Amino acid sequence: MSKKSVLAAVLLAIISTSAFAKSTLTLYTSQPNEDAQMTVSAFEKAHPDIEVKWIRDGTTRLTARLQAELAAGGAAPDVLLIADSVTMESLKQQNLLAAYISPQATRFDAQLYDKEGYYYGTKLITTGIAYHSKAPVKPTSWQDLLKPELKNMTTLPSPLYSGAAQIHQATLMNDPALGWQYYEKLKENGAMLQSGNGAVVSAIASGSKAYGVLVDYMAIREKAKGAPIEFVFPKEGVSIVTEPVAMMKNAKNPQAAKAFIDFVLSDEGQKLVLQQGYLPADANLPVPAGFPPRDSIKLMPFDAAKALADTEANKKRFADLFGNR
């Protein structure tokens, strides 16, 4: 083979390799492992030129890891997909996120994303009332948990431990008919604290407690498995955790990060949320099996910036009331 032929073959190989080379996107997510794998696989199928390297952990641990990496000057992720908007608001205020106006956001309620484009809610995980199927009262309102005949029968997750419970508490603070007086009355009526939502669903399903403050999908999934548990969306409304997505300010692959944000907000990405058994953020899509019609679910207003500002004061007051659990 001539030198020209060898050179041509080498150049062809280089060009071919470059044509099929993938860019890498680093994702930090708090999604359950199965959901995270589904999300990543679907994104990679839609974007075969991007390979996703992802790390899964709880939001609190991921945030601590991120802060440690940034302090040490180490590598950081390109994109975050974590539990709550309060954490995202904190990262925004620390100037760690990059604004991106996704063209997909026009289909979403303005309450579900940051108006400047720093983070976008991808689903609705609501907190309502779960109860044992043999409970004496079928609740329809948050106020029902204060009835004397329900004394010592209610349990709730701690906002000192659970992010969803923390957001639920902050949401109730903005309702003049609820607020701190509601938590004080719950305590007076013998409500017992659990660490997180998992302990609440176990207490109700086992019959040790008849009622509980709980995230929707846990109760609905347990009922589908045959557990004696029901779930109601109270008439006053429900608080929401939106599992927002955001791009880091120093993302090494911002184009891939933008593609990921667009994907999870797209019709395909939102249908994946539905398939995973959650309420999609896109109100045009149906609800998962076991959920009531979407128009019967009232969402309570929530201000992530105010919740962040009030976090420490709320935690202290809650600990003073219920104990530091």
Rosetta blueprint (number, residue, H / E / L):
1 M L
2 S L
3 K H
4 K H
5 S H
6 V H
7 L H
8 A H
9 A H
10 V H
11 L H
12 L H
13 A H
14 I H
15 I H
16 S H
17 T H
18 S H
19 A H
20 F H
21 A L
22 K L
23 S E
24 T E
25 L E
26 T E
27 L E
28 Y E
29 T E
30 S L
31 Q L
32 P L
33 N H
34 E H
35 D H
36 A H
37 Q H
38 M H
39 T H
40 V H
41 S H
42 A H
43 F H
44 E H
45 K H
46 A H
47 H L
48 P L
49 D L
50 I E
51 E E
52 V E
53 K E
54 W E
55 I E
56 R E
57 D L
58 G L
59 T H
60 T H
61 R H
62 L H
63 T H
64 A H
65 R H
66 L H
67 Q H
68 A H
69 E H
70 L H
71 A H
72 A L
73 G L
74 G L
75 A L
76 A L
77 P L
78 D L
79 V E
80 L E
81 L E
82 I L
83 A L
84 D L
85 S H
86 V H
87 T H
88 M H
89 E H
90 S H
91 L H
92 K H
93 Q H
94 Q L
95 N L
96 L L
97 L E
98 A E
99 A L
100 Y L
101 I L
102 S L
103 P H
104 Q H
105 A H
106 T H
107 R H
108 F L
109 D L
110 A H
111 Q H
112 L H
113 Y E
114 D L
115 K L
116 E L
117 G L
118 Y L
119 Y L
120 Y E
121 G E
122 T L
123 K E
124 L E
125 I E
126 T E
127 T E
128 G E
129 I E
130 A E
131 Y E
132 H E
133 S L
134 K L
135 A L
136 P L
137 V L
138 K L
139 P L
140 T L
141 S L
142 W H
143 Q H
144 D H
145 L H
146 L H
147 K L
148 P H
149 E H
150 L H
151 K L
152 N L
153 M L
154 T E
155 T E
156 L E
157 P E
158 S L
159 P L
160 L L
161 Y L
162 S L
163 G H
164 A H
165 A H
166 Q H
167 I H
168 H H
169 Q H
170 A H
171 T H
172 L H
173 M H
174 N L
175 D L
176 P L
177 A L
178 L L
179 G H
180 W H
181 Q H
182 Y H
183 Y H
184 E H
185 K H
186 L H
187 K H
188 E H
189 N L
190 G L
191 A L
192 M E
193 L E
194 Q E
195 S L
196 G L
197 N H
198 G H
199 A H
200 V H
201 V H
202 S H
203 A H
204 I H
205 A H
206 S H
207 G L
208 S L
209 K L
210 A L
211 Y E
212 G E
213 V E
214 L E
215 V E
216 D H
217 Y H
218 M H
219 A H
220 I H
221 R H
222 E H
223 K H
224 A H
225 K L
226 G L
227 A L
228 P L
229 I E
230 E E
231 F E
232 V E
233 F L
234 P L
235 K L
236 E L
237 G L
238 V E
239 S E
240 I E
241 V E
242 T L
243 E L
244 P E
245 V E
246 A E
247 M E
248 M E
249 K L
250 N L
251 A L
252 K L
253 N L
254 P H
255 Q H
256 A H
257 A H
258 K H
259 A H
260 F H
261 I H
262 D H
263 F H
264 V H
265 L H
266 S L
267 D H
268 E H
269 G H
270 Q H
271 K H
272 L H
273 V H
274 L H
275 Q H
276 Q L
277 G L
278 Y L
279 L E
280 P E
281 A L
282 D L
283 A L
284 N L
285 L L
286 P L
287 V L
288 P L
289 A L
290 G L
291 F L
292 P L
293 P L
294 R H
295 D H
296 S H
297 I L
298 K L
299 L E
300 M L
301 P L
302 F L
303 D L
304 A H
305 A H
306 K H
307 A H
308 L H
309 A H
310 D H
311 T H
312 E H
313 A H
314 N H
315 K H
316 K H
317 R H
318 F H
319 A H
320 D H
321 L H
322 F H
323 G L
324 N L
325 R L
